[in-house]
Amino acid sequence: MRNNPIGVFDSGAGGLNVLRECRQLLPDEKYIYLADTANMPYGTKPPEQIKRAACGCCATLFSMNCKAVVIACNTATVTAIDDIRALYSTRVVVGLEPAVKPCFRELGKKEYAVALVTEATYRSDKFARLIQTCDRRIIPVAQPFLAKLIEDNVDSIDRIEHEVFDILSPYRDAGAVVLGCSHYTYIVPLIKKFYAGGIKIYDGAAGAAARLRYCLELSAGLSQGKNGGSVRFIKTRK
Ligand code: DGL
């Protein structure tokens, strides 16, 4: 089992940012990356549809003998991780959380931050509970169209500069930005440009990779190979 692959999924290209962190930390693992493009975007769908899509991705990855699954998507994590864990209670399942806590810890006393999230994440109880711990100093901002816009422009992200600047313009004086969707990592250069470099950006991807390593260590599930690992890419079709 320990030399079996690790499954990583998202609605599209966003989870590749999480995969990169996992590969950096665990380079000798074999990965299967599943882009659920048939159901993209998750963030505008009702919870039942997101759950169905996310559970379908896990079923596919576990049927391919994955020893662990990383939900490389904040929306699927807040909406479906409890269902997934109930279905696969003996398996390693790691989710992606917006890095709200580290941001809050490091926020200056007079600073505030914005957390960009999908609509479904914004509506979820899990995210509401997380944000409540931040004393109203992290403002959640729901973005219904941003993930899809990024997905469609991922190879030429400068094309959406105008849209990103419009989203950020009410928060010109923010001290930090929390990326609450794995797609948003692609717009980090645009966020830095908007704030002329002077902004802290919090991404949950490294935390998910660290959690994966911890869980695999704990279950004696780390691969024994030293072969540089591999990635196989698959996607769903409509
Ligand atoms: N990348 C996903 C996330 O982290 C969602 C994108 C979508 O709406 O499909 O939330």
Residues whose N, C-alpha, C, O or C-beta is under 5 A from the ligand:
A	BS01	DGL	D10 S11 G14 M40 P41 Y42 G43 T44 A72 C73 N74 T75 T118 A147 G180 C181 S182 H183
